[in-house]
Amino acid sequence: MARQYEVASLMLGDEGTKAADYANYFVSYSYLYHQKQMLTDEKRMRAYRDAMVGNGALFAGATVLDVGAGSGILSLWAAKAGARKVIACEFTSMADHARTLVRENGYSEVVEVRQCAVESLELEKGTVDIIISEWMGYFLLRESMLDSVLYARDTFLKPNGTILPNRARLYWAPANLRDERDARLKDRADAMADFDAFAHDLRSSDGLDFFCLRKAYAREQTDYYLRQAQWLECREDQLLAEPALVRTFDLYDVTREDARGVDDAPFDFPNVPFTAVSAFLGFFAVDFDTDGHGNDLPRCVELSTAPKDGYTHWGQQVFYTPAHTDYSAVGALTPPGNGDDEEEDNKGNKAQDFFPSSTTGSLSLVRQSNAVRLYDVKVDIIDNNKHQPGGNDIKTTTKKVPHLGTELERHLSPPRARKNSEASPASRLLSPFLPPFESERREKEGYEAPSLG
């Protein structure tokens, strides 16, 4: 099957394929506690309610398809807005709860709940006036549900039918999250101290050497603490520049191939030295403002997950830069010389030439080949000092956007996301054995396990 049908191939695949996708992705949406997290997101709820109930003339007498209906709240609002028929398509057993809500709220004659994937929905083609869906994942694309909305558009929507939201915008911004990043570095150092103490005790008690696995364990901890996206609720004053718009998705003409990701979208923050950037933030906004004929809606609505717009359950996805990009970070590597701008290394490179004086580069979101609901985020930073003597290349950094419920991807964006002030969960029983960052130092210096014989 062609790759633009990757998600459809999951939904229409054999029983084993569908069961694996359900276990890794859908299962969390079958729980009321997870639905409640979304239902108590005030900005999310207000945006969808205002976009539907506030545009009653659009919905009056319409046939509406709700893709990924969940609890059925959007279907109920479509009915309240005047829809003649609403098909609430929900893959999980949450469909049972949706039926209860529809019945108890008196909309059984209007809303029909179907428990199936939209890719297997039995519905006459080209018979839907409006498609509604809350398909957005963390950093917009995670979960790849946009594919299902586009399948519904291409299969069931009438010519000039309406899709809500009709536009999505992806944003990228540099941020000062040094304290948060240093906390992650400390957590990693504590984890390595824990491993060292464990391996030391095992060698002492049983004569078995686990230090041979130390490098592999260190890689795991680096991936967990530093190379995966983290959910945070950031403040506007933590941004170092105005966010860059890196991609717009118009749902009336975007293709499923487009929905696979973002390729080398440029960004430029000319007044932000790369040394000041301890993290990048990724977030999005969606618009409910245009019908299928290209006309502006009477009630235009924006739902934004930017820091300036306050809390949503999506928060922002944080991608930390390596610690050595910030000379003042705890445990940072030393730039050429001794850190003094006038010092030079043995190749004549000055400290001020070591990193770009502005933050320019490109961003890619690449769907993982073996897990189509997950994305890798790749950031290329351009060295704008290359014209200067001693200009340096900045290595590409790839960050994984983990998937809710996948055991091997230790997710940092759980269903019940932490607020900014809450501590990261970590078990650090043995962390006092080494001071903070001692494990980092040992690793850099080629640490050799002590002989305890």
ABEGO torsion letter per residue (X at the ends): XBAAAAAAAAAABBAAAAAAAAAAAAAAAABAAAAAAAAABAAAAAAAAAAAAABAAAABGBBBBBBGAEAGAAAAAAAAAGBABBBBBBABAAAAAAAAAAAAAGAAAABBBBBBBAAABBBBBGABABBBBBABBBGGABGGAAAAAAAAAAAABBBGBBBOBABBBBBBBBBBAAAAAAAAAAAAAAAAAAAAAAAAAAAAAAGBBAAAAAAAAAAAAAAAAAABBBBBBBBAAABABBBBBABBBBAAABBAAAAAEBBGBBBBBAABBAAABABBBBBBBBBBABBAAGBBBABBBBBBABAAAEBBAAEBBBBBBBAAABAABBGBBBBBEAGBAABBBAAGBBAAAABBABBBEBBBBBBBAABAABBBBBBBBBBAAAABBGBBBBBBBBBBBBBBGBAABBBABBABBBBAABBBBBBBAAAAABBBGAAAAAAAAGBBBBBAX
